[in-house]
């Protein structure tokens, strides 16, 4: 395959100095035991500024990381689903303010938990699904004492198949169609549009894409997104176990233990979630981010309209919703809002190297990414420690790049 413009690494003194700074950050992160290994890819101006694989992808065998090692994306899959949904908008097949019940009529009769029993599901719009303000909850994990009653109801009903969190319980949905049918019998957590809660919404949107396009969701993504971008290492499974990074948890002593999760990605599933489940490489995700940075273009191919990209990367949350967002995601998100699948920086945060308008979404498997439109930078940091939300490495790398501008 011919070398693409983005694969040509600049050798000027500034770029060389940046790479040396990032090298030190990456090597220190692994040496301090914060992750067994990393793969990092950074593009600036559409060209590779930095790429490196460090450490081990599997501690037991001491197998090394490679640039093409694939990682479980978990929620970093959600932006793919947002793009697929916006492609339907571009084609005039759905409108953002239309009720999702126009496509999935079984959801129209959903009622709010503890409400007056009147149907609220018919008021859920595609916009609300994209922003997680629809009233849906998640049900991917049950935390004792959390008080998230509706999420616990979803969990107990095994609505969602989520390999990242709990594998595939025997009672859970086998397909997206079954998931939506079962979800229709569940309550909403709040009146659509009035609050914010991380939710099963992206999985519902995946079913919307299936119904509207007539294609199974994995096949739709493969033909309409991954193939055009040359994302050859991205999919719902990888039969070559040697290409997958083992995923780890930390035990009560802080020691890394193989959680067995990645073994579930070695075989093709039947449930092609929109909110998780994919594996990818750092290089593939950087391509996806670059397409968004370029306003929906990849090289000479248009993947998404510039207008749709602009809609995706703006904040839609009210102050009240932003407070809920920060409460759920973490206090470090206080200067962020939320768009269509991305956290969007509403105020800059120089201490973390964050400019206004930056956007990102990370994954529970340990992966991190960001897009900095102001400075033309995109990055993907592939880690493999589950629920490791330590973002210091991303902040350090972003600041290392920004030193040249100070």
Secondary structure, 3 states (H helix, E strand, C coil): CCCCHHHCCCCCHHHHHHHHHHHHHHHHHHHCCCCCEEEEEEEECCEEEEEEEEEEEECCCCEECCCCCEEECHHHHHHHHHHHHHHHHHCCCCCCCCEHHHCCHHHHHCEECCCCCCECHHHCEHHHHHHCCCCCCCCCCCCCCCCCHHHHHHHHCCCCCEHHHHECCCCCCCCHHHHHHHHCCCCECCCCCCCCCCCCHHHHHHHHHHHHHCCCHHHHHHHHHHHHHCCCCCECCCCCHHHECCCEEECCCCCEEECCHHHHHCCCCCCCCCCCCCEECHHHHHHHHHHHHCCCEECCEECCCHHHHHHHCCCCCCHHHHHHHHHHHCHHHCCEEECCCCEEECCCEHHHCECCCCEECCCCCCCEEEEECCCCEEEEEECCECCCCCCHHHHHHHHHHHHHHC
